[in-house]
Amino acid sequence: MLRSADFSNLPAEPNAFVGRESDVDELVQLVRVSRVVTLCGAGGIGKTRLALRLAARIARDHPGGGWLIELADLEKGEVRGHVAAALRIAGDLAETIGARRVMLVLDNCETVIAECAELCRDLLRACPGLTVLATSREPLRVPGETVWRVPPLSVDGAESEAVRLFVARAGAARSGFGLNAETLPLVVALCQALDGLPLAIELAAALVRVLSVGQLVERLDDRFRLLAGGDRTAPARHRTLRAAVDWSYRLLTPQERLLLRRTAAFRSSWTLDLAEAVCSGPGLPEEEVLPRLCDLVDKSLVALDGEIAGQARYRLLETVRDYALEQLAESGEEAELRRRHLMAVAGLAARVKAALSPETRTSWPVVERYVTLFDGLKAEVAAACDWSAGVGLPEVALGLLTDVRFLLVGSGRKLDVAERLDRLLSLDAPQVPRPLRGQAMVLRGELALVAGDLELAERCVRAGLGLCGAADDVYGAAVAMIVLARITGEQDALTHAIEVAGRSGDLVLESMAQGAKAAFGLHHGRLHEAQRAFEQVLSISQELGNHYVQSFSHIGLAQVARRAGDASAARRHYESGLRLLRRVDAGQQIVSCLAGLGQVALDQGDLVEARVRLTEALVLSRDAGLRASIGRRLEAWARLVAAEGDHRCAVLLASASVALRARRPDARTEEVLRPARDALGEAVVDVLWAEGGAMTADQAVACALDGTLPALPPAPVLPADQGSRLTPREREIAELVTRGLSNRAIADELVISPATVARHVANILAKLGFSTRTQIAAWMIQTR
């Protein structure tokens, strides 16, 4: 006979429930409108604990009782009898429950999922007061079911759920455990590496009784061996991290296991097209990939990670991927999977190239989708190149990178392409065709040019030009000549490239050559020449429907107009460029438009508009980690705050801008410093200049955005004879330090090596008993 709620078997919680407050609140509302709710998630995600917490919250709504029924160890055909025994019902289940308000918590349904579904269907039809709360790796798929995917714990910072859970469980394992400035970032990193998986975090926290947090982080590369000492009273599948993943893996069909281990070939994420290309093969036909992928998503082993370019994107939790990698290594098919992965990514790159080619005339929305897809799969591009270099077969990877050179150069995409190209090009691989090697060398030169290394850029491009020329690769040679003209200003090479492009009818090549000509004219103040060339590029890009190059043209025309004093034309072109770029991942060009609009507003005295635009530009530069761009933006910010009357901040930002770009002060810098000297005095400006040059990029950005000023140390007072201990060379270097010059800039000034400068600076600090360059500057000013 079914007993009353007083005899409910819901267990008391063994320890504090941490986090998921909003999840529980949402589920309480959900259970009140849905009679069957299934909590789905991977093993160790915390489904059972969340279900029990939820059941306790809603128990009062079920006077007929709340019952936990554990199903993990059942065999086929045992579900109905087991549920009846748990409820102490001898007769018919549905008839005995009747109209009572009863809640059943069916835990771990996955081993007997079909029987659970049938039982729930029958009981829900016959018992109007019944609520079912189920936990499972996959949905029950019964009428009226609401599936709620249990997410990992949040891992973003000190107050995140994962960190709070770690601290609570670590405190129970070791009395007095707490976080400090040293351990906090380590715990955050640990929780992020464990994907916010509660079981893994609890297992890791238990180990603080014998290991430091630092040791835990260091040993995470072998997480299954490390996290192998759980609660002896827990179910066997939850005593170790490996056991939890093993449990899920054993429940898979052979085809599901094949797909799961093959998806480990992806470093980060993938689409269905990539999965079909890489993971199909013996035992798993291509047409079976989609249904099996659906099964793995349902069983919470593959996560749906949003969309990219209109396609669903999938990924594995890092713990699941580590396990799948082990299975892949044992399968003997890893090398073939890696090869297929490389070929699939190279195929994507080839499609991007084809979409951008002038013959195709692909509509811009289609091009955008390809570009967005490529951006979202950057980690896979990196993985493909790394494997290609590792096995000494660079040809496909070099083709991959040269196919998407337009996306790699000047776009701010972080793939560490230069380092990977160096590895690929250094391989002794005679099978690489000379035209391909030549174009790859030119690409390497372009990347060096973007990084500001002109010597390396010229060397690589000249080598690439030689290879392309020897192989009669007209296209590659023309690209090399265009890049060479950008590096050296050699107009003969550029003129020849324009002629080649015109004869070939390649509009993309012609727009590249005209773009280089326009940039050269702008740099040398030949504004009419620059304007004509930018207009030519704009005309070609409009014919091709290429929004990206159109925006480049508008930015160039805006710069010409601004220099010519036509503020309205400059604003119009910047706004046109910005409209074209808003849907494209072209961070640097968006920043250029925003910064340009800010500077136009600044020229016209509209300080409010200037601050809004320059703030957007600086934030985007900071978030993208574009150091040189941050430096350029800070130069404009120095002008802005000087116009607002904050001369101290203006000097700091001007100095930081010069230091971050490793440049010397110029006329624009002097425009900021001159009024600052009038307002603050020469000595104060010198100290501020030294302080600004010592700021990090983050400190300089904070100074601009938030007005956070570095605390200047008081000018030190030293015995008169202490300064005499400096040699003449050291005093000379101390003067240059006071001017805010970096070690490299001082080395250039004195024609000595940066290492020699560093030794002199260290000697000065030691002799004077100082710890910062700012103290040197303050002391030098004091003793003048």
C-alpha positions in Angstrom: 0.0 0.0 0.0 1.4 3.5 -0.9 2.3 5.4 2.2 1.9 9.1 2.9 4.6 11.8 2.3 5.7 11.3 5.9 7.3 8.1 4.7 8.9 9.7 1.6 12.3 8.1 1.0 14.1 11.3 -0.3 17.5 11.3 1.4 19.0 14.2 3.3 21.8 16.0 1.6 25.2 14.7 2.7 26.9 18.1 2.4 26.2 21.7 1.3 24.6 22.2 -2.1 26.7 24.7 -3.9 25.7 26.8 -6.9 22.9 26.2 -9.4 20.6 28.6 -7.6 19.1 29.9 -10.8 18.8 26.4 -12.3 16.8 25.2 -9.3 14.5 28.2 -9.5 13.9 27.7 -13.2 13.2 24.0 -12.7 10.7 24.6 -9.9 8.6 26.7 -12.3 9.1 24.1 -15.1 7.9 21.1 -12.9 4.7 23.1 -12.1 3.8 23.2 -15.8 5.2 19.9 -17.1 4.4 16.5 -15.5 7.6 14.8 -16.7 10.9 16.6 -16.6 14.1 14.7 -17.6 17.5 16.1 -16.4 20.0 15.1 -19.1 23.7 15.4 -19.0 27.0 13.6 -19.0 28.2 11.4 -16.2 29.4 13.4 -13.3 27.6 16.6 -14.3 25.5 16.5 -11.2 22.1 15.3 -12.4 21.2 13.2 -9.3 22.2 15.9 -6.8 20.2 18.5 -8.7 17.2 16.3 -9.0 17.2 15.6 -5.2 17.6 19.3 -4.5 14.7 20.1 -6.8 12.6 17.3 -5.3 13.1 18.7 -1.8 11.9 22.1 -3.0 8.7 20.8 -4.5 8.0 17.9 -2.0 5.2 19.9 -0.3 3.3 20.1 -3.6 3.1 16.3 -3.5 1.2 15.1 -0.4 1.1 11.6 -1.8 4.8 11.3 -1.3 8.1 11.8 -3.1 10.1 8.7 -3.9 13.7 8.2 -5.1 14.0 5.1 -7.3 17.6 4.2 -8.3 17.7 2.3 -11.6 21.4 2.1 -12.5 21.9 -1.5 -11.6 18.8 -3.0 -13.1 18.6 -5.6 -15.8 16.1 -5.7 -18.7 12.6 -6.5 -17.5 13.1 -5.4 -13.9 11.8 -1.8 -13.9 8.1 -2.2 -13.1 8.8 -4.7 -10.3 11.6 -2.5 -8.8 9.4 0.6 -8.8 6.5 -1.2 -7.2 8.8 -2.6 -4.5 10.2 0.8 -3.8 6.7 2.2 -3.3 5.7 -0.9 -1.3 2.9 -1.6 -3.8 1.8 -5.3 -4.2 -0.9 -4.7 -6.8 -1.3 -2.7 -10.0 1.0 0.5 -9.9 -1.4 2.8 -11.8 -4.5 1.7 -9.9 -2.8 2.1 -6.5 -1.3 5.6 -7.2 -4.6 6.6 -8.7 -5.3 10.4 -8.3 -2.8 10.9 -5.5 -0.3 13.8 -5.9 2.8 11.7 -6.1 6.4 12.5 -7.3 8.7 9.8 -8.6 12.4 10.6 -9.0 13.7 8.0 -11.5 17.5 8.2 -11.2 19.9 6.9 -13.9 17.3 5.7 -16.5 19.9 5.2 -19.3 20.5 1.5 -18.7 16.8 0.6 -19.1 15.7 3.6 -21.1 13.0 1.9 -23.1 11.3 0.3 -20.1 11.4 3.6 -18.2 9.7 5.3 -21.1 7.0 2.7 -21.3 6.3 2.9 -17.6 6.2 6.7 -17.5 3.8 6.7 -20.5 1.4 4.2 -18.8 1.5 5.9 -15.4 1.1 9.5 -16.7 -1.9 8.4 -18.7 -3.6 6.7 -15.7 -2.5 8.9 -12.8 -3.4 12.6 -13.3 -1.6 13.7 -10.1 1.7 12.1 -10.9 4.9 14.0 -11.5 8.0 12.3 -12.9 11.4 13.7 -12.4 14.0 11.6 -14.3 17.7 11.7 -14.7 19.4 10.2 -17.7 22.2 10.5 -20.2 19.5 10.8 -22.9 15.8 11.8 -23.1 13.0 9.3 -22.4 11.1 10.5 -25.4 7.6 10.2 -24.0 4.6 12.4 -24.7 4.7 15.6 -22.7 8.3 15.2 -21.7 10.4 18.4 -21.1 14.1 17.8 -21.5 16.4 20.0 -19.4 20.1 19.8 -20.3 22.1 20.1 -17.1 25.0 22.5 -17.8 28.4 22.4 -16.3 29.0 24.8 -13.4 30.0 28.3 -14.3 33.8 28.7 -14.3 34.2 32.4 -15.0 36.2 33.9 -12.0 36.5 33.8 -8.3 32.7 33.8 -7.5 31.8 31.2 -10.1 29.9 28.1 -9.1 32.8 25.8 -9.9 35.3 27.7 -7.7 32.8 27.9 -4.8 32.3 24.1 -5.0 36.0 23.5 -5.0 36.6 25.7 -2.0 33.7 24.1 -0.1 34.9 20.6 -0.7 38.6 21.4 -0.2 37.7 23.0 3.1 36.1 19.8 4.2 39.2 17.8 3.1 41.7 20.1 4.7 40.9 22.2 7.7 41.7 25.9 7.1 41.8 25.7 3.3 41.2 29.0 1.7 42.1 31.0 -1.4 44.7 33.8 -1.6 46.1 35.9 -4.4 48.4 33.0 -5.4 46.0 30.1 -5.3 42.9 31.9 -6.7 44.0 32.0 -10.3 45.2 28.4 -10.0 41.8 27.2 -8.8 40.0 29.1 -11.6 42.3 27.5 -14.1 41.8 24.1 -12.6 38.0 24.4 -12.7 38.1 25.7 -16.3 40.3 22.7 -17.3 37.8 20.4 -15.7 35.0 22.0 -17.8 33.0 22.8 -14.6 32.2 19.1 -14.2 31.1 18.7 -10.5 32.4 15.1 -10.1 35.8 16.1 -11.4 36.0 19.2 -9.2 35.0 17.3 -6.1 37.6 14.6 -6.8 40.2 17.2 -7.3 39.2 19.1 -4.2 39.5 16.0 -2.1 43.2 15.8 -3.1 44.1 19.0 -1.3 44.6 16.9 1.8 47.9 15.6 0.1 48.7 18.0 -2.8 48.9 21.7 -3.3 46.6 23.4 -5.8 49.7 24.1 -8.0 50.5 20.4 -8.0 46.9 19.6 -9.0 47.1 22.0 -12.0 50.5 20.6 -13.1 49.2 17.0 -13.1 46.0 17.6 -15.0 47.5 16.3 -18.2 46.9 12.8 -16.8 43.5 13.6 -15.2 42.2 10.1 -15.2 45.1 8.9 -13.1 45.0 11.9 -10.9 41.3 11.9 -10.1 41.1 8.3 -9.0 40.4 8.5 -5.3 36.7 9.2 -4.6 34.2 8.5 -1.8 34.3 4.8 -1.0 30.6 4.8 -0.3 29.7 6.3 -3.7 28.5 4.1 -6.5 31.4 2.5 -8.3 30.8 4.6 -11.4 31.4 7.8 -9.4 34.5 6.8 -7.4 36.9 7.9 -10.2 36.7 10.2 -13.2 37.6 7.3 -15.5 34.8 5.2 -14.1 32.3 7.9 -14.8 33.3 8.2 -18.4 33.7 4.4 -18.8 30.1 4.0 -17.6 28.8 6.2 -20.4 31.1 4.6 -23.0 30.0 1.1 -22.2 26.4 2.0 -22.8 27.1 3.1 -26.4 26.4 1.0 -29.5 29.4 0.0 -31.6 28.7 2.7 -34.2 28.3 5.4 -31.4 31.7 4.3 -30.0 33.3 4.6 -33.4 32.0 8.1 -33.9 32.8 9.3 -30.4 36.5 8.2 -30.6 36.8 9.6 -34.2 35.5 13.0 -33.1 38.6 13.3 -30.9 40.5 14.1 -34.1 38.9 17.6 -33.8 40.9 19.8 -31.5 38.0 22.1 -30.6 34.8 21.9 -32.6 33.3 20.7 -35.8 30.2 20.9 -38.1 28.2 18.0 -39.6 30.0 18.4 -42.9 33.4 18.0 -41.3 32.1 15.0 -39.2 30.9 13.3 -42.3 34.2 13.9 -44.1 36.5 12.9 -41.3 34.6 10.3 -39.2 32.9 8.2 -41.8 34.7 5.0 -42.9 34.9 1.3 -42.0 32.0 0.5 -39.7 30.4 3.9 -40.0 29.0 4.8 -43.5 28.6 8.5 -44.2 24.8 8.4 -44.0 25.0 7.0 -40.5 27.1 9.9 -39.1 24.1 12.2 -38.6 21.9 9.7 -36.7 24.8 8.6 -34.5 25.8 12.2 -33.9 22.2 12.8 -32.8 22.5 9.8 -30.4 25.7 11.2 -28.9 24.1 14.6 -28.4 21.1 13.0 -26.8 23.4 10.9 -24.5 25.2 14.1 -23.4 28.6 13.0 -24.7 28.7 15.6 -27.5 27.7 19.1 -26.8 25.8 21.4 -29.2 27.9 24.5 -29.1 25.7 27.1 -30.9 25.8 27.8 -34.6 28.5 29.0 -37.0 27.7 30.4 -40.4 24.2 28.9 -40.2 25.5 25.4 -39.3 25.3 23.7 -35.9 28.7 23.4 -34.2 29.6 20.5 -31.9 32.3 19.9 -29.3 33.4 17.4 -26.7 34.0 18.3 -23.1 37.7 18.2 -22.4 37.4 15.2 -20.1 35.3 13.3 -22.6 37.8 14.2 -25.4 40.8 13.0 -23.3 39.0 9.6 -22.9 38.1 9.5 -26.6 41.7 10.3 -27.6 42.8 7.2 -25.6 40.3 5.1 -27.4 41.4 6.6 -30.8 45.1 5.9 -30.0 44.2 2.2 -29.1 42.2 1.7 -32.2 45.1 1.9 -34.7 43.2 4.3 -37.0 44.5 7.6 -35.6 47.0 8.4 -38.4 44.2 7.9 -41.0 41.8 10.1 -39.0 44.4 12.8 -38.8 45.0 12.7 -42.5 41.3 12.9 -43.2 41.0 15.8 -40.8 43.8 17.6 -42.7 42.2 17.0 -46.1 38.8 18.1 -44.8 40.1 21.4 -43.5 42.2 21.9 -46.7 39.0 21.4 -48.6 37.3 24.1 -46.6 40.2 26.5 -47.4 39.9 25.6 -51.1 36.2 26.5 -51.0 37.0 29.8 -49.3 39.6 30.6 -52.0 37.1 29.7 -54.8 34.4 31.9 -53.2 36.8 34.9 -53.3 38.1 34.3 -56.8 37.0 36.8 -59.5 35.7 34.2 -61.9 33.2 32.8 -59.3 31.4 36.2 -58.6 30.1 34.6 -55.4 27.5 36.8 -53.7 28.8 38.5 -50.6 26.5 36.8 -48.1 27.9 33.4 -49.3 31.4 34.8 -48.9 30.6 36.0 -45.4 29.4 32.5 -44.5 32.6 30.9 -45.7 34.7 33.5 -43.8 32.7 33.1 -40.6 32.9 29.3 -40.9 36.7 29.5 -41.3 37.0 31.9 -38.4 35.0 29.6 -36.2 37.2 26.6 -37.0 40.6 28.3 -36.5 41.6 25.7 -33.9 41.1 23.0 -36.5 43.2 24.8 -39.0 46.0 25.0 -36.4 45.6 21.3 -35.6 45.8 20.3 -39.2 48.9 22.3 -39.8 50.5 21.0 -36.7 49.9 17.3 -37.7 51.1 18.0 -41.2 54.4 19.4 -39.8 54.7 16.7 -37.3 54.6 13.9 -39.8 56.9 15.7 -42.3 54.2 16.2 -45.0 53.9 19.9 -45.5 52.4 20.2 -49.0 48.7 20.1 -48.1 49.1 22.4 -45.1 51.1 24.9 -47.2 48.3 24.8 -49.8 45.7 25.3 -47.1 47.4 28.5 -45.7 48.1 30.0 -49.1 44.5 29.4 -50.2 43.3 31.7 -47.4 46.1 34.2 -47.4 43.6 37.0 -47.8 42.1 36.0 -44.4 45.4 35.6 -42.7 47.1 38.9 -43.6 46.0 42.1 -41.9 42.8 40.6 -40.4 44.0 40.1 -36.8 43.3 36.4 -36.9 45.3 34.7 -34.2 46.5 31.4 -35.6 50.3 31.7 -34.9 50.5 31.3 -38.6 54.1 32.6 -38.8 55.5 30.0 -36.5 53.6 27.2 -38.3 54.7 28.4 -41.7 58.3 28.4 -40.4 58.0 24.8 -39.3 56.4 23.7 -42.6 58.9 25.6 -44.8 61.8 24.2 -42.8 61.0 20.6 -43.7 63.1 19.0 -46.3 60.2 18.1 -48.5 61.1 17.9 -52.2 57.5 17.0 -53.1 56.4 20.6 -52.5 56.1 22.3 -55.9 58.2 25.4 -56.4 55.2 27.7 -57.0 53.6 26.6 -53.8 56.8 27.0 -51.8 57.2 30.4 -53.4 53.7 31.6 -52.6 54.2 30.3 -49.0 57.4 32.3 -48.7 55.6 35.4 -49.9 52.9 34.8 -47.3 55.5 34.5 -44.6 56.9 37.8 -45.8 53.5 39.4 -45.6 53.1 38.2 -42.0 56.5 39.6 -41.1 55.4 42.9 -42.7 52.3 43.0 -40.5 54.5 42.2 -37.5 56.8 45.1 -38.4 59.9 43.0 -39.2 60.8 44.6 -42.5 64.1 42.9 -42.8 62.6 39.4 -42.5 59.7 40.4 -44.7 61.9 41.6 -47.6 64.1 38.5 -47.3 61.1 36.1 -47.5 59.4 37.9 -50.3 62.5 38.1 -52.4 63.0 34.4 -51.9 59.4 33.7 -52.8 59.7 35.9 -55.9 62.7 34.0 -57.1 60.9 30.6 -56.7 57.7 31.8 -58.4 59.7 33.4 -61.2 61.7 30.3 -61.8 58.6 28.2 -62.0 56.8 30.7 -64.3 54.1 31.3 -61.7 52.8 34.6 -63.0 50.2 35.0 -60.3 52.7 34.3 -57.4 55.3 36.5 -58.9 52.9 39.4 -59.2 51.8 39.0 -55.6 55.4 39.0 -54.5 56.1 42.2 -56.5 53.1 43.9 -54.9 54.2 43.0 -51.4 57.8 43.9 -52.2 56.7 47.4 -53.3 54.8 47.7 -50.0 58.0 46.8 -48.1 60.6 48.7 -50.0 58.7 51.3 -52.0 60.1 49.9 -55.2 57.7 51.4 -57.7 59.1 49.6 -60.7 58.1 46.3 -59.2 54.6 47.7 -58.5 54.2 49.1 -62.0 55.2 45.7 -63.5 52.7 44.0 -61.1 49.9 46.3 -62.3 50.8 45.6 -65.9 50.7 41.8 -65.3 47.4 42.0 -63.5 45.9 44.1 -66.3 47.1 41.5 -68.9 45.8 38.6 -66.9 42.4 40.1 -66.4 42.6 39.0 -62.7 40.6 41.7 -61.0 41.6 40.6 -57.5 45.3 40.9 -58.4 44.7 44.3 -60.0 42.9 45.6 -56.9 45.8 44.4 -54.8 48.3 46.3 -56.9 46.2 49.4 -57.0 45.7 49.1 -53.2 49.5 49.0 -52.8 49.9 52.0 -55.1 47.2 53.9 -53.1 48.9 53.1 -49.7 52.3 54.3 -51.1 50.8 57.6 -52.3 49.1 58.2 -49.0 52.3 57.5 -47.1 54.3 60.0 -49.2 51.6 62.7 -49.2 50.7 62.3 -52.9 47.0 62.6 -52.2 45.7 62.9 -55.7 47.6 59.7 -56.7 46.3 57.9 -53.6 42.7 59.0 -54.2 42.7 57.8 -57.8 44.1 54.5 -56.8 41.7 54.0 -53.9 38.8 54.9 -56.3 40.1 52.3 -58.7 40.1 49.7 -56.0 36.6 50.7 -54.9 35.3 50.3 -58.5 36.9 46.8 -58.8 35.6 45.7 -55.4 32.1 46.9 -56.2 32.2 45.0 -59.5 33.2 41.9 -57.6 30.7 42.5 -54.8 33.5 42.2 -52.3 32.5 44.2 -49.2 35.7 43.6 -47.4 37.8 45.3 -50.1 35.2 48.0 -50.5 35.6 48.9 -46.8 39.4 49.0 -47.3 38.9 51.5 -50.1 36.5 53.6 -48.1 39.0 53.8 -45.2 41.7 54.9 -47.6 39.5 57.5 -49.2 38.6 58.7 -45.7 42.3 59.1 -44.8 42.9 61.0 -48.0 40.0 63.3 -47.3 41.0 63.9 -43.7 44.5 64.9 -44.8 43.0 67.2 -47.4 40.9 68.9 -44.7 37.5 67.6 -46.0 36.0 66.4 -42.7 32.5 65.6 -44.2 34.0 63.4 -46.9 36.2 61.6 -44.4 33.2 60.9 -42.1 31.1 59.7 -45.0 33.7 57.2 -46.1 34.4 55.9 -42.6 30.7 55.4 -42.0 30.4 53.6 -45.4 33.2 51.3 -44.5 31.8 50.6 -41.0 28.4 49.7 -42.5 30.0 47.1 -44.7 32.1 45.6 -41.9 29.6 45.2 -39.1 28.7 41.7 -40.2 32.3 40.6 -41.0 35.0 39.5 -38.6 37.5 42.2 -39.7 38.6 43.5 -36.4 41.4 45.8 -37.5 39.4 47.5 -40.2 36.4 48.0 -37.9 38.9 49.6 -35.4 40.3 51.8 -38.2 36.8 53.1 -39.1 35.9 53.8 -35.4 39.2 55.4 -34.7 38.9 57.5 -37.9 35.4 58.7 -36.9 36.8 59.6 -33.5 39.7 61.6 -34.9 37.4 63.4 -37.4 35.2 64.4 -34.4 38.3 65.4 -32.5 39.4 67.6 -35.4 36.0 69.3 -35.3 36.0 69.8 -31.6 33.2 67.4 -30.9 34.8 65.8 -27.8 31.8 63.8 -26.7 31.5 62.0 -30.1 35.3 61.6 -30.2 35.3 59.9 -26.8 32.5 57.5 -27.8 34.2 56.4 -31.0 37.7 56.2 -29.6 36.4 54.2 -26.7 34.9 51.6 -29.0 38.1 51.4 -31.0 40.3 51.0 -28.0 38.1 48.4 -26.4 38.1 46.3 -29.6 41.9 46.6 -29.9 42.4 45.5 -26.3 40.0 42.6 -26.6 41.7 41.4 -29.8 45.1 41.7 -28.1 46.4 44.0 -31.0 49.4 45.7 -29.3 50.3 47.9 -32.2 46.7 48.9 -32.7 46.4 49.8 -29.0 49.5 52.0 -29.4 47.9 53.9 -32.3 44.7 54.3 -30.5 46.5 55.7 -27.4 48.0 58.4 -29.6 44.5 59.7 -30.5 43.5 59.3 -26.8 46.4 61.5 -25.8 45.1 64.2 -28.1 41.5 63.8 -26.7 42.4 64.1 -23.1 44.7 67.0 -23.8 41.8 68.8 -25.5 39.7 67.9 -22.4 42.4 69.6 -20.2 43.9 66.5 -18.6 47.5 67.1 -19.4 48.9 64.6 -17.0 46.9 61.7 -18.6 47.8 63.1 -22.0 51.5 62.8 -21.4 51.2 59.3 -19.9 49.2 58.1 -22.9 51.5 59.7 -25.5 54.5 58.1 -23.9 52.8 54.7 -23.7 51.8 55.0 -27.4 55.4 55.6 -28.4 56.7 52.8 -26.2 54.2 50.2 -27.3 55.0 50.9 -31.0 58.8 51.1 -30.3 58.8 54.4 -32.1 60.4 57.8 -31.5 58.3 60.9 -30.6 57.3 62.9 -33.6 55.5 66.1 -34.4 52.1 64.7 -33.3 53.6 63.8 -30.0 55.0 67.3 -29.6 51.5 68.7 -30.1 50.5 66.9 -26.9 53.7 67.7 -24.9 54.0 71.4 -25.7 50.8 72.5 -23.8 51.5 70.0 -21.1 54.9 71.6 -20.4 53.2 75.0 -20.3 50.7 73.7 -17.8 52.8 71.3 -15.6 56.4 72.3 -16.1 59.3 70.6 -17.8 60.3 68.5 -14.8 56.8 67.0 -14.1 56.4 66.2 -17.8 59.7 64.4 -17.9 58.7 62.2 -14.9 55.3 61.5 -16.4 56.9 60.6 -19.7 59.1 58.1 -18.0 56.1 56.6 -16.1 54.0 56.4 -19.2 56.8 54.5 -21.1 56.9 52.0 -18.3 53.2 51.2 -18.3 52.0 47.9 -19.7 49.4 47.9 -22.5 46.7 47.0 -19.9 47.7 49.8 -17.6 47.7 52.3 -20.5 44.2 51.1 -21.6 42.9 51.5 -18.0 44.4 54.9 -17.8 42.5 56.0 -21.0 39.2 54.3 -20.3 38.9 54.6 -16.6 41.3 57.4 -15.8 43.3 55.0 -13.6 46.7 56.8 -13.1 49.8 55.0 -11.9 51.1 56.1 -8.6 54.3 58.0 -9.0 56.9 57.3 -6.4 58.4 60.4 -4.6 61.6 61.7 -6.0 64.3 59.9 -4.1 66.8 61.8 -2.0 70.3 60.4 -2.2 73.6 61.5 -0.8 75.3 63.9 -3.1 78.2 61.6 -3.8 76.1 58.5 -4.7 75.4 59.8 -8.2 79.1 60.1 -8.8 79.4 56.4 -8.7 77.8 56.3 -12.2 80.1 56.1 -15.1 79.7 58.7 -17.9 78.0 56.0 -20.1 75.6 55.1 -17.3 74.7 58.8 -16.8 74.1 59.1 -20.6 71.8 56.0 -20.5 70.1 57.4 -17.4 69.3 60.6 -19.3 67.7 58.5 -22.1 65.7 56.5 -19.6 64.4 59.8 -18.3 63.2 60.6 -21.8 61.1 57.4 -21.7 63.1 55.4 -24.2 63.0 51.7 -24.1 66.1 49.5 -24.1 65.8 48.9 -27.8 65.4 52.7 -28.5 68.4 53.5 -26.4 70.4 50.9 -28.2 69.5 52.5 -31.5 70.4 55.9 -30.2 73.8 54.9 -29.0 74.5 52.2 -31.6 75.0 49.4 -29.0 73.1 46.2 -28.4 69.9 46.1 -26.3 71.6 43.5 -24.1 74.4 46.0 -23.3 71.7 48.6 -22.5 70.0 46.2 -20.2 73.3 45.6 -18.3 73.9 49.3 -17.9 70.3 49.9 -16.6 70.7 47.0 -14.1 74.0 48.6 -12.9 72.4 52.0 -12.5 69.5 50.5 -10.4 72.0 48.6 -8.2 74.3 51.6 -7.6 71.4 53.9 -6.8 69.4 51.4 -4.8 66.4 51.8 -7.0 63.9 49.2 -8.3 62.1 51.1 -11.2 63.1 53.2 -14.2 60.7 55.9 -13.0 62.9 56.3 -9.9 65.9 56.8 -12.2 64.0 59.5 -14.1 62.8 61.3 -11.0 66.3 61.3 -9.5 67.9 62.6 -12.7 65.4 65.4 -12.9 66.0 66.3 -9.2 69.8 66.4 -9.7 69.8 68.6 -12.9 
